[in-house]
Amino acid sequence: MTETLRIAALHRYPVKGLSPEKLDSAALTAGDYFPGDRLYAVENGPSGYDPAAPVHQPKIKFLMLMRNEALARLATRYDDETRTLVIREGDREAVRADLGTREGRLAVEAFFRRFMPGELRGPPKVLTAPEGFRFTDAPRGYVSLVNLASVAAVEDMVGAAVDPLRFRANLHVEGLAPFAELDLVGAELVSEAGLRLRVTKRTVRCAATNVDPATGARDLAIPPALQKALGHADCGVYAEVVTGGTVAAGDRFRIEPAA
């Protein structure tokens, strides 16, 4: 019997380090990134990033949860059509800005100067990814997946509830044994409609997973727990889009093992 998995949920992260947006479906294009994901980043002091010749930069050069857990206290929404980012702090709308304009980007930068002055290494700057580039953690992090059974196993390791959103993946999948996704590198995932994803690498987890995405509290130690239990800190995988198509919650994919 052919092994399968099911898509439980889809998320995108329009601004690196800020809150997720849950999707019902997404149209994936061969060779491209997950749509609407990591379109922007907030530079934490000069990073050397050049939009005319973009090169992947280490995430420590941007505001990100691994070091800036206060970001998890913000709720954000991004509108693709108007390029408007809304940032809410608690019950208050802190900023509403058009990231397609200089004025809008300056408004967001001014907000972060007020919100986290002690964590800035220099002036914050909103960076926009040019065509064919994204601010992903991995240079070829086109689509990220996390196995919900692996997340449940992590709960047993740390003795506490673990929100899958701690792993900031595009696709939450179910139907696999815990950590079985780690053995899928080289395999292809094929939907009934013909969408085809090739698993390219494991995802090594960092201290960002220690931060509660709802409260911003740094309350767990997930990478050390993985290392102690498994001998590594891998949980989840990256994949590239081989054949494009639409993916939706509830879709099933068959697993074609690596040749």
C-alpha positions in Angstrom: 0.0 0.0 0.0 1.3 3.4 -1.0 2.1 5.6 2.0 0.3 8.9 2.1 0.1 12.1 4.2 -2.6 14.7 4.6 -2.4 18.5 4.7 -3.8 19.7 8.0 -3.2 23.4 7.7 -1.4 26.0 5.6 0.4 29.2 6.8 2.4 32.0 5.3 4.6 34.5 7.0 4.7 37.7 4.9 7.2 39.5 7.2 10.1 37.5 8.6 9.7 37.1 12.3 6.2 38.4 12.5 2.9 36.4 12.9 1.5 33.7 10.6 -1.5 34.0 8.3 -3.6 30.8 8.0 -4.7 30.0 4.5 -7.4 27.7 3.1 -5.3 27.0 -0.1 -2.3 28.2 -2.0 -1.3 28.1 -5.7 2.3 26.8 -5.9 4.5 27.4 -8.9 7.3 25.1 -10.1 10.7 26.3 -8.9 9.1 29.1 -6.8 8.7 29.9 -3.1 5.5 29.5 -1.1 3.2 32.3 -2.2 3.3 35.4 0.0 5.9 34.0 2.3 8.9 35.9 3.7 8.3 38.8 1.3 9.8 41.3 3.8 12.3 41.4 6.6 13.3 44.1 9.1 17.0 44.7 9.1 18.5 45.0 12.6 21.2 47.4 11.8 23.2 47.3 8.6 23.3 43.8 7.2 25.1 44.3 3.9 22.0 43.2 2.0 21.9 44.5 -1.6 18.5 44.3 -3.3 20.1 44.7 -6.7 22.2 41.6 -6.1 20.4 39.7 -3.3 22.4 37.0 -1.4 21.0 34.9 1.4 21.9 36.4 4.8 22.0 34.8 8.2 18.7 35.4 10.1 20.6 37.0 13.0 20.9 40.1 10.7 17.1 40.6 10.9 14.5 40.9 13.7 13.5 37.3 14.4 12.1 35.2 17.2 15.3 33.4 18.0 16.6 36.5 19.7 13.6 38.9 19.7 10.8 37.1 21.4 8.8 40.3 21.9 7.8 40.0 18.2 5.4 37.2 19.2 3.3 39.8 21.1 2.4 41.4 17.8 -0.4 40.4 15.6 0.1 41.3 11.9 -1.9 41.0 8.7 -0.7 41.8 5.2 -2.8 42.5 2.1 -1.2 41.5 -1.1 -3.3 43.8 -3.4 -2.6 47.0 -1.4 0.7 45.9 0.1 -0.7 47.1 3.4 0.8 45.8 6.7 -1.3 46.2 9.8 0.5 45.6 13.2 -1.6 45.2 16.3 -0.1 45.4 19.8 -2.7 43.9 22.2 -6.0 45.6 21.5 -4.4 48.5 19.8 -3.7 49.0 16.1 -0.1 50.3 16.3 0.6 50.9 12.6 -1.1 50.6 9.2 1.4 51.1 6.4 1.7 50.6 2.6 5.0 48.8 2.3 5.2 49.7 -1.3 5.9 53.3 -0.3 8.8 54.9 1.4 6.4 56.6 3.9 4.9 53.3 4.8 8.2 51.6 5.4 9.4 54.5 7.5 6.2 54.2 9.6 7.0 50.5 10.3 10.6 51.3 11.1 9.5 54.1 13.5 7.3 51.6 15.3 10.1 49.1 15.9 12.3 51.9 17.2 9.7 52.5 19.8 8.7 48.9 20.4 12.1 47.3 21.1 14.8 50.0 21.4 17.0 47.8 23.6 17.3 45.1 21.0 18.3 47.1 18.0 21.9 47.1 16.8 21.3 50.0 14.5 18.4 51.6 12.6 15.7 49.1 11.7 15.0 49.0 8.0 12.2 47.3 6.1 13.7 45.2 3.3 11.6 44.0 0.3 12.5 40.8 -1.5 13.0 41.3 -5.3 11.6 38.8 -7.7 13.0 35.3 -7.3 14.3 35.9 -3.7 12.8 35.5 -0.2 14.0 36.0 3.3 13.9 32.4 4.3 16.1 30.8 6.9 17.6 28.4 4.4 18.9 29.5 1.0 16.6 27.1 -0.8 13.8 27.1 1.8 11.0 27.1 -0.8 8.2 25.3 1.1 8.6 24.2 4.7 6.7 21.3 6.3 6.2 20.1 9.9 4.8 16.7 10.9 2.2 17.0 13.6 3.1 13.6 15.0 6.6 14.9 15.5 5.2 17.9 17.3 3.3 15.6 19.6 6.5 13.6 20.3 8.2 16.9 21.2 5.4 17.5 23.7 6.4 14.2 25.4 10.0 15.3 25.4 9.4 18.6 27.1 6.4 17.6 29.2 4.3 20.5 28.0 1.9 21.5 25.2 3.6 22.6 22.0 1.8 24.8 19.5 2.8 23.6 16.0 3.1 27.3 15.1 6.4 27.4 17.0 7.9 25.7 14.0 6.7 28.4 11.6 6.1 26.0 8.7 4.1 26.6 5.6 2.4 23.1 5.6 1.3 21.1 8.7 1.0 17.5 7.7 -0.4 14.4 9.4 -0.5 10.7 8.7 3.2 10.0 9.3 4.9 8.4 12.2 6.8 10.8 14.5 9.9 12.1 12.7 9.2 9.9 9.6 9.5 13.1 7.6 13.2 13.2 8.2 13.6 10.0 6.1 11.8 11.6 3.1 14.7 13.6 1.8 14.8 12.9 -1.9 11.3 11.5 -2.0 8.5 13.3 -3.9 5.0 14.1 -2.5 2.3 14.0 -5.2 -1.2 15.2 -4.8 -4.3 13.7 -6.5 -4.3 16.9 -8.7 -0.7 16.4 -9.8 1.1 18.9 -7.6 4.5 17.5 -6.9 6.9 18.5 -4.1 10.5 17.1 -3.7 11.8 16.9 -0.2 15.2 18.5 -0.2 16.5 18.8 3.3 15.8 18.4 7.0 15.0 21.5 9.1 17.5 22.1 12.0 15.6 23.8 14.8 16.9 26.9 16.6 15.9 28.7 19.8 12.9 30.4 18.0 10.9 27.3 18.8 11.4 28.0 22.5 9.1 31.1 22.2 5.4 30.7 22.7 3.8 32.2 19.6 0.8 33.5 21.5 2.5 35.1 24.5 6.1 35.8 23.5 7.3 33.9 26.6 10.6 32.0 26.1 9.2 29.0 28.1 10.6 25.8 26.6 13.9 24.4 25.4 13.0 22.4 22.3 16.3 22.1 20.4 18.1 20.7 23.5 15.2 18.3 24.1 15.5 17.1 20.5 19.3 16.7 20.8 19.0 14.7 24.0 16.3 12.4 22.6 17.4 12.0 19.0 21.0 13.0 18.8 20.1 15.9 16.5 17.8 19.0 16.5 16.0 18.2 13.2 12.2 18.5 13.1 10.4 19.1 9.8 11.7 19.4 6.2 12.0 21.7 3.3 10.7 20.9 -0.2 10.9 22.4 -3.7 8.0 22.6 -6.1 8.6 20.3 -9.0 5.2 20.5 -10.7 2.9 23.4 -9.8 -0.7 23.3 -8.6 -3.0 24.2 -5.8 -2.7 22.8 -2.3 -5.5 23.0 0.2 -6.2 21.9 3.7 -7.4 18.2 3.6 -5.4 17.4 0.4 -3.8 14.0 0.4 -0.3 13.3 -1.1 1.2 9.9 -1.9 4.8 9.5 -1.1 7.1 8.3 -4.0 10.4 7.2 -2.5 13.7 8.5 -3.7 15.0 6.6 -6.7 
